Amino acid sequence: MKNPQLLDLYSDFCLTSFAAITATGLSKLPDEGYSHDQISRFLQQKAFDQKDYWKMATSSTSNQKSL
């Protein structure tokens, strides 16, 4: 997984979006700084499996505990 921050953003976007989910829509989020092409390349890397999401969730949880 090359960009866990983008995976986190994409997951949140999918969970909270009420409209069609597109790379263009995600790239229009303010203050994120990702282009449509960056998001498209990210999504084409590989299929994310449960291990990828687990790694992301556990690292996020451990970061929260240290705050």
MDTraj code that builds the backbone (N, CA, C; nanometers):
import mdtraj as md
import numpy as np

residues = "MET LYS ASN PRO GLN LEU LEU ASP LEU TYR SER ASP PHE CYS LEU THR SER PHE ALA ALA ILE THR ALA THR GLY LEU SER LYS LEU PRO ASP GLU GLY TYR SER HIS ASP GLN ILE SER ARG PHE LEU GLN GLN LYS ALA PHE ASP GLN LYS ASP TYR TRP LYS MET ALA THR SER SER THR SER ASN GLN LYS SER LEU".split()
xyz = np.array([
    [0.0862, -0.1168, 0.0000],
    [0.0000, 0.0000, 0.0000],
    [0.0908, 0.1230, 0.0000],
    [0.0844, 0.2007, -0.1049],
    [0.1761, 0.3121, -0.1198],
    [0.1323, 0.4396, -0.0504],
    [0.0032, 0.4566, -0.0299],
    [-0.0434, 0.5826, 0.0265],
    [-0.1578, 0.5571, 0.1251],
    [-0.1249, 0.5259, 0.2506],
    [-0.2306, 0.4967, 0.3475],
    [-0.3211, 0.6167, 0.3763],
    [-0.2699, 0.7396, 0.3611],
    [-0.3537, 0.8573, 0.3849],
    [-0.4643, 0.8663, 0.2800],
    [-0.4299, 0.8337, 0.1552],
    [-0.5304, 0.8382, 0.0495],
    [-0.6304, 0.7236, 0.0670],
    [-0.5851, 0.6089, 0.1126],
    [-0.6768, 0.4987, 0.1414],
    [-0.7746, 0.5388, 0.2509],
    [-0.7256, 0.6035, 0.3527],
    [-0.8112, 0.6505, 0.4620],
    [-0.9126, 0.7527, 0.4116],
    [-0.8667, 0.8480, 0.3330],
    [-0.9548, 0.9498, 0.2767],
    [-1.0594, 0.8860, 0.1859],
    [-1.0165, 0.7940, 0.1013],
    [-1.1085, 0.7272, 0.0099],
    [-1.2141, 0.6475, 0.0874],
    [-1.1719, 0.5767, 0.1906],
    [-1.2665, 0.4999, 0.2724],
    [-1.3697, 0.5918, 0.3379],
    [-1.3230, 0.7009, 0.3956],
    [-1.4155, 0.7974, 0.4575],
    [-1.5112, 0.8565, 0.3541],
    [-1.4584, 0.8869, 0.2373],
    [-1.5402, 0.9435, 0.1297],
    [-1.6496, 0.8453, 0.0889],
    [-1.6138, 0.7172, 0.0767],
    [-1.7127, 0.6149, 0.0393],
    [-1.8205, 0.6002, 0.1458],
    [-1.7810, 0.6067, 0.2714],
    [-1.8760, 0.5879, 0.3802],
    [-1.9702, 0.7063, 0.3989],
    [-1.9253, 0.8248, 0.3646],
    [-2.0042, 0.9444, 0.3941],
    [-2.0708, 1.0078, 0.2728],
    [-2.0411, 0.9582, 0.1546],
    [-2.0966, 1.0188, 0.0339],
    [-2.2410, 0.9749, 0.0129],
    [-2.3257, 1.0710, -0.0236],
    [-2.4659, 1.0421, -0.0527],
    [-2.4905, 1.0356, -0.2029],
    [-2.3916, 1.0702, -0.2818],
    [-2.4048, 1.0712, -0.4276],
    [-2.3109, 0.9653, -0.4858],
    [-2.3029, 0.9634, -0.6167],
    [-2.2120, 0.8713, -0.6838],
    [-2.0684, 0.9003, -0.6406],
    [-1.9919, 0.7966, -0.6197],
    [-1.8535, 0.8112, -0.5750],
    [-1.7634, 0.8101, -0.6979],
    [-1.6917, 0.9201, -0.7173],
    [-1.6026, 0.9324, -0.8329],
    [-1.4688, 0.9906, -0.7885],
    [-1.3672, 0.9637, -0.8684],
    [-1.2363, 1.0231, -0.8416],
    [-1.2428, 1.1746, -0.8559],
    [-1.3244, 1.2221, -0.9473],
    [-1.3408, 1.3666, -0.9652],
    [-1.4016, 1.4289, -0.8404],
    [-1.5047, 1.3643, -0.7863],
    [-1.5672, 1.4156, -0.6647],
    [-1.4710, 1.4185, -0.5480],
    [-1.3915, 1.3143, -0.5350],
    [-1.2931, 1.3086, -0.4268],
    [-1.1852, 1.4144, -0.4458],
    [-1.1447, 1.4373, -0.5701],
    [-1.0397, 1.5371, -0.5953],
    [-1.0868, 1.6791, -0.5691],
    [-1.2186, 1.7006, -0.5643],
    [-1.2721, 1.8350, -0.5403],
    [-1.2826, 1.8702, -0.3925],
    [-1.2513, 1.7760, -0.3046],
    [-1.2555, 1.8068, -0.1620],
    [-1.1536, 1.9150, -0.1293],
    [-1.1954, 2.0151, -0.0543],
    [-1.1018, 2.1231, -0.0206],
    [-0.9913, 2.0741, 0.0729],
    [-0.8751, 2.1308, 0.0588],
    [-0.7608, 2.1086, 0.1485],
    [-0.7019, 1.9680, 0.1442],
    [-0.7393, 1.8853, 0.0480],
    [-0.6829, 1.7508, 0.0421],
    [-0.5643, 1.7441, -0.0537],
    [-0.5690, 1.8175, -0.1623],
    [-0.4551, 1.8288, -0.2517],
    [-0.4282, 1.7080, -0.3397],
    [-0.5283, 1.6244, -0.3621],
    [-0.5110, 1.5106, -0.4516],
    [-0.5807, 1.5403, -0.5838],
    [-0.5125, 1.5083, -0.6935],
    [-0.5728, 1.5296, -0.8249],
    [-0.6512, 1.4054, -0.8668],
    [-0.7342, 1.4229, -0.9674],
    [-0.8109, 1.3117, -1.0227],
    [-0.7161, 1.2004, -1.0675],
    [-0.6061, 1.2378, -1.1328],
    [-0.5107, 1.1377, -1.1819],
    [-0.4442, 1.0616, -1.0674],
    [-0.4085, 1.1307, -0.9600],
    [-0.3486, 1.0632, -0.8443],
    [-0.4455, 0.9608, -0.7858],
    [-0.5704, 0.9971, -0.7750],
    [-0.6711, 0.9070, -0.7188],
    [-0.6937, 0.7882, -0.8121],
    [-0.7016, 0.8136, -0.9415],
    [-0.7214, 0.7050, -1.0377],
    [-0.6048, 0.6071, -1.0345],
    [-0.4820, 0.6582, -1.0310],
    [-0.3647, 0.5692, -1.0234],
    [-0.3645, 0.4901, -0.8934],
    [-0.4039, 0.5550, -0.7846],
    [-0.4110, 0.4873, -0.6554],
    [-0.5094, 0.3705, -0.6609],
    [-0.6255, 0.3938, -0.7196],
    [-0.7278, 0.2897, -0.7257],
    [-0.6897, 0.1770, -0.8222],
    [-0.6030, 0.2036, -0.9174],
    [-0.5613, 0.1022, -1.0124],
    [-0.4449, 0.0176, -0.9621],
    [-0.3841, 0.0557, -0.8502],
    [-0.2668, -0.0161, -0.7988],
    [-0.2950, -0.1642, -0.7793],
    [-0.3920, -0.1932, -0.6985],
    [-0.4288, -0.3307, -0.6673],
    [-0.5614, -0.3277, -0.5937],
    [-0.6202, -0.4434, -0.5828],
    [-0.7423, -0.4530, -0.5039],
    [-0.7037, -0.4556, -0.3568],
    [-0.7671, -0.3739, -0.2767],
    [-0.7392, -0.3717, -0.1343],
    [-0.8163, -0.4845, -0.0678],
    [-0.7489, -0.5549, 0.0183],
    [-0.8152, -0.6647, 0.0873],
    [-0.8299, -0.6321, 0.2351],
    [-0.8793, -0.7284, 0.3107],
    [-0.9048, -0.7059, 0.4523],
    [-0.7777, -0.6714, 0.5288],
    [-0.6649, -0.7281, 0.4891],
    [-0.5380, -0.6991, 0.5573],
    [-0.5010, -0.5514, 0.5445],
    [-0.5227, -0.4952, 0.4252],
    [-0.4917, -0.3534, 0.4046],
    [-0.5764, -0.2650, 0.4955],
    [-0.7059, -0.2931, 0.5002],
    [-0.7945, -0.2139, 0.5859],
    [-0.7618, -0.2353, 0.7338],
    [-0.7256, -0.3577, 0.7708],
    [-0.6899, -0.3858, 0.9096],
    [-0.5650, -0.3072, 0.9499],
    [-0.4644, -0.3063, 0.8631],
    [-0.3415, -0.2303, 0.8909],
    [-0.3733, -0.0823, 0.9083],
    [-0.4586, -0.0314, 0.8216],
    [-0.4952, 0.1090, 0.8291],
    [-0.5699, 0.1380, 0.9587],
    [-0.6647, 0.0516, 0.9930],
    [-0.7448, 0.0736, 1.1133],
    [-0.6611, 0.0630, 1.2396],
    [-0.5721, -0.0343, 1.2473],
    [-0.4916, -0.0501, 1.3684],
    [-0.3902, 0.0626, 1.3823],
    [-0.3328, 0.1079, 1.2717],
    [-0.2386, 0.2196, 1.2830],
    [-0.3117, 0.3466, 1.3227],
    [-0.4314, 0.3648, 1.2722],
    [-0.5110, 0.4817, 1.3087],
    [-0.5504, 0.4771, 1.4557],
    [-0.5871, 0.3593, 1.5026],
    [-0.6269, 0.3422, 1.6423],
    [-0.5080, 0.3658, 1.7356],
    [-0.3923, 0.3127, 1.7000],
    [-0.2755, 0.3322, 1.7864],
    [-0.2317, 0.4782, 1.7901],
    [-0.2512, 0.5491, 1.6777],
    [-0.2200, 0.6929, 1.6753],
    [-0.3156, 0.7698, 1.7657],
    [-0.4413, 0.7295, 1.7695],
    [-0.5415, 0.7952, 1.8537],
    [-0.5114, 0.7744, 2.0016],
    [-0.4643, 0.6559, 2.0365],
    [-0.4356, 0.6254, 2.1769],
    [-0.3217, 0.7108, 2.2299],
    [-0.2268, 0.7445, 2.1425],
    [-0.1113, 0.8222, 2.1889],
    [-0.1443, 0.9692, 2.2097],
    [-0.2607, 1.0130, 2.1616],
    [-0.2992, 1.1537, 2.1786],
    [-0.3520, 1.1735, 2.3139],
])
top = md.Topology()
chain = top.add_chain()
for i, resn in enumerate(residues, 1):
    res = top.add_residue(resn, chain, resSeq=i)
    for name in ("N", "CA", "C"):
        top.add_atom(name, md.element.get_by_symbol(name[0]), res)
traj = md.Trajectory(xyz[None], top)
